[in-house]
C-alpha cells in the first residue's frame, strides 16, 4: 500500500494518521511533509533537527556588533506624530 502522495517524504493527512509511527521513524532521517488538500501543510522533523534550527546563536550585542550596517552612517529621522487618544 502506497502511503505517500508523490515521494517518500510527503504524506496526505489520512496516510500520516494511519502511519504515524512510520512518519516519525522517517523524520529521524529526513523531514517529512504532510499535505492537506494537495498543498504542503506541516513538516515533521526529528527533535535533534528542530533543536539545531531553533538554537540561539550568540547574544543580541554580538549580533549588533557583527551587523553589516555598522558604520554605514545611516540618517534615520524619527516621526513626530501626535500621540494616540487612549480614552474610551
C-alpha positions in Angstrom: 0.0 0.0 0.0 1.4 3.4 -1.0 1.4 5.8 2.0 3.0 8.8 0.5 1.5 11.3 -2.0 4.3 11.7 -4.6 7.5 10.7 -2.9 9.0 9.2 0.2 8.9 12.5 2.1 5.3 13.6 1.5 2.2 12.3 3.1 -1.5 13.1 3.0 -3.1 13.8 6.3 -5.0 10.4 6.2 -1.8 8.5 5.4 0.1 10.3 8.1 -2.6 9.5 10.7 -2.7 5.8 9.7 1.1 5.5 9.6 2.2 8.0 12.3 5.0 5.7 13.6 6.4 5.4 10.1 6.3 9.1 9.6 8.1 9.7 12.9 10.7 7.0 12.0 11.4 8.5 8.6 11.6 12.0 10.1 14.6 10.9 12.1 16.4 10.7 8.8 14.8 13.4 6.6 12.0 15.9 7.1 8.5 14.6 6.3 5.9 16.9 4.7 2.2 16.4 5.4 -0.2 17.8 2.8 -3.7 18.9 3.1 -5.9 19.3 0.0 -2.8 18.7 -2.1 -0.8 21.5 -0.6 2.1 21.3 2.0 0.7 22.0 5.4 3.3 20.9 8.0 6.8 19.4 8.2 7.7 16.8 10.7 11.4 16.8 11.7 13.4 15.0 14.4 13.8 16.7 17.8 17.5 16.9 17.1 17.0 18.8 13.9 14.4 21.1 15.5 16.9 22.0 18.3 19.6 22.7 15.7 17.3 25.0 13.7 16.0 26.9 16.8 19.1 27.1 18.9 20.1 30.6 19.9 23.3 31.8 18.2 25.0 34.4 20.3 23.7 37.4 22.1 21.9 40.5 20.8 25.0 42.5 21.5 27.1 40.1 19.3 24.5 40.4 16.6 24.6 44.1 16.6 28.4 44.3 16.6 28.5 41.9 13.6 25.9 43.9 11.7 26.8 44.7 8.1 25.2 48.1 8.7 27.7 49.0 11.5 29.4 52.2 10.4 27.0 52.7 7.4 26.3 56.3 8.6 22.5 55.9 8.2 20.5 59.1 8.7 17.2 57.9 10.3 14.7 60.5 11.4 12.0 59.8 13.9 8.4 60.6 13.0 6.9 63.2 15.3 3.2 62.0 15.1 0.6 63.2 17.6 0.0 60.7 20.5 -2.9 58.4 20.1 -6.1 59.1 22.1 -6.4 56.2 24.5 -9.6 57.3 26.2 -12.6 55.1 26.0 
